[in-house]
C-alpha cells in the first residue's frame, strides 16, 4: 500500500490486523511505520473496526 505514496518513508513493513465490530471478520493491512501510525489513528476514530494487532515484520 505505501509504495504508491511519494511521502512513504519505506521504513520497514508493518502488519496491522483489524476486526470488523459488526461482522467479527478480521482483515490484514500492510504499511510502513509512518503510515501505520496514521492508519491506527483513523481506526481509533472509527466505530466500525478495532485493532487486534500491529507488528513490525522486517526493517
C-alpha positions as CSV (number, residue, x, y, z in Angstrom):
1,X,0.0,0.0,0.0
2,X,2.7,2.5,1.0
3,X,4.8,2.2,-2.1
4,X,2.1,4.1,-4.0
5,X,2.7,7.3,-1.9
6,X,5.5,9.7,-2.7
7,X,5.6,10.6,1.1
8,X,6.2,7.0,2.2
9,X,9.2,6.5,4.5
10,X,9.6,2.9,3.5
11,X,11.0,2.3,6.9
12,X,10.3,-1.4,7.1
13,X,6.9,-3.1,6.7
14,X,4.3,-3.3,9.5
15,X,1.3,-5.6,9.6
16,X,-2.0,-4.3,11.0
17,X,-4.8,-6.7,11.9
18,X,-8.3,-5.3,12.2
19,X,-11.6,-6.8,13.3
20,X,-14.9,-5.5,12.0
21,X,-17.0,-4.9,15.1
22,X,-20.3,-5.8,13.3
23,X,-19.3,-9.0,11.5
24,X,-16.3,-10.2,13.5
25,X,-14.2,-10.7,10.3
26,X,-10.5,-9.9,10.6
27,X,-8.5,-8.2,7.8
28,X,-4.8,-7.6,7.5
29,X,-3.2,-4.5,6.0
30,X,0.4,-3.6,5.4
31,X,2.1,-0.2,5.9
32,X,5.4,1.4,6.5
33,X,5.8,2.7,10.1
34,X,4.8,6.2,9.3
35,X,1.6,5.2,7.5
36,X,0.8,2.6,10.2
37,X,0.6,5.4,12.8
38,X,-1.8,7.3,10.6
39,X,-3.9,4.3,9.9
40,X,-4.1,3.4,13.6
41,X,-5.3,7.0,14.3
42,X,-8.0,6.6,11.7
43,X,-9.2,3.2,13.1
44,X,-9.4,4.6,16.6
45,X,-11.7,7.4,15.4
46,X,-13.9,4.9,13.6
47,X,-16.5,2.7,15.4
48,X,-16.6,0.0,12.6
49,X,-13.1,-1.5,13.3
50,X,-11.0,-2.3,16.3
51,X,-7.2,-3.1,16.2
52,X,-6.3,-6.7,17.0
53,X,-2.5,-6.4,16.5
54,X,0.2,-4.2,14.9
55,X,3.6,-5.8,14.3
56,X,6.8,-4.7,12.5
57,X,7.7,-7.5,10.0
58,X,11.1,-6.5,8.8
59,X,13.4,-3.5,8.6
